[in-house]
């Protein structure tokens, strides 16, 4: 049977995730992208980028959003690992990022930029890593 005569349901496009685990993976993807967008907002509103300290209320609100979104990302990654019997490392990285977001907020509030700025880079690496993984073929298998 040629490819053109196969029905759409028999063609394998490399995606094995179906049903509930596909929806959970989509949640991981959406929450990952929202986390990355929140990071962009955090970087843009960082106080040291502005002559008079910057839009601190927006930056502080972004920290709260970061806690919420990374908590939801962690839950979604755990649910995906359980439902799909997939890798646990994305859930572990998401959980570490969630915990570190509180450490990050603490040092930011106490204006210890020697820890706050490198902490932002660690959060960025963790969030981008999980988000990028969620869009790979390996995540869908």
VENRAJO-V896997 format. One record per backbone hydrogen bond with DSSP energy under -1.0 kcal/mol. CO is the residue of the C=O (numbers start at 1). NH is the residue of the N-H. Records with the same first field share a line. If there is no record, write none. Layout:
CO=NH ; NH
This chain:
2=5
7=10
19=23
20=24
21=25
22=26
23=27
24=28
25=29
26=30
27=31
28=32
29=33
30=34
31=35
32=36
33=37
34=38
35=39
36=40
37=41
38=42
39=43
40=44
41=45
46=49
47=50
50=53
54=56
55=59
56=60
57=61
58=62
59=63
60=64
61=65
62=66
63=67
64=68
65=69
66=70
67=71
68=72
69=73
70=74
71=75
72=76
73=77
74=78
75=79
76=80
77=81
78=82
79=83
80=84
88=92
89=93
90=94
91=95
92=96
93=97
94=98
95=99
96=100
97=101
99=102 ; 103
100=104
101=105
102=106
103=107
104=108
105=109
106=110
107=112
108=111
111=113
112=115 ; 116
113=117
115=119
116=120
117=121
118=122
119=123
120=124
121=125
122=126
123=127
124=128
125=129
126=130
127=131
128=132
129=133
130=134
132=135
133=136
140=16 ; 17
